């Protein structure tokens, strides 16, 4: 059984929460006593996930690349829950594998819109409500690729490096409001995002992990739950490594 982390009475938003890492975080939050709004652009999958889990849930369609849609999802969540205590920016895509000079410009822009603009939109929309209630926890799911840069994945690496920088800037801005902003930098996990990658890229990522395995989504969820808890009362603007020993800093 996992260690108990107390999120009782908290209301959370998890973007991309219908599957993969996002779903694991939703499950861990529910087990910890939180109510969770699953924000996902796939409404049907979000609703299916909500019916499969036990707890107070809301399935809300949201395209994080569209600021107006994010603001509408925020308003829908506030109507359902009354407040948002926790925001997890998890929604992301891998993009194609290609050298930087061959990387399709339209695909580059797509990765940035989802992986970097998305977290910005969500933080921009929800931070004012957290400031007003004088409490909040924001957890951004970045990647070890944002620290080290993966070859043939420049857009993904750059977007996740941007998430790390966003975390540091926003963490300083919100520090006086009892709002902690931290990010997690996992190694690769076996999720649907692997479908977007070439096998040789998957093999490359595994070869870099000293623990010689991919991280489990449940392990990422456990770290996210602590970052989202009231116990995390001092640390903000930090980068929490969960790369199996790969990270060099």
Buried (B, 14 or more C-beta within 10 A) or exposed (E): EEEEBEBEEBBBBBBBBBBBBBBBBBBBBBBBBBBBBBBBBBBEBBBEBBEEBEBEBBBBBBBBBBBEBBBBBBEBBBEBBEBBBBBBBBBBBBBBBBEEEEBEEEBBEBBBBBBBBBBBBBBBBBBEBBBEBEBBBBBBBBBBBBBBBBEBBBBBBBBBBBBBBBBBEBBEBBBEBBBBBBBBBBBBBEBEBBEEBBEEBBEBBBEBBEEEEBBBBBBBBBBBBBBBBBEBEEBBBBBBBBBBEBBEE
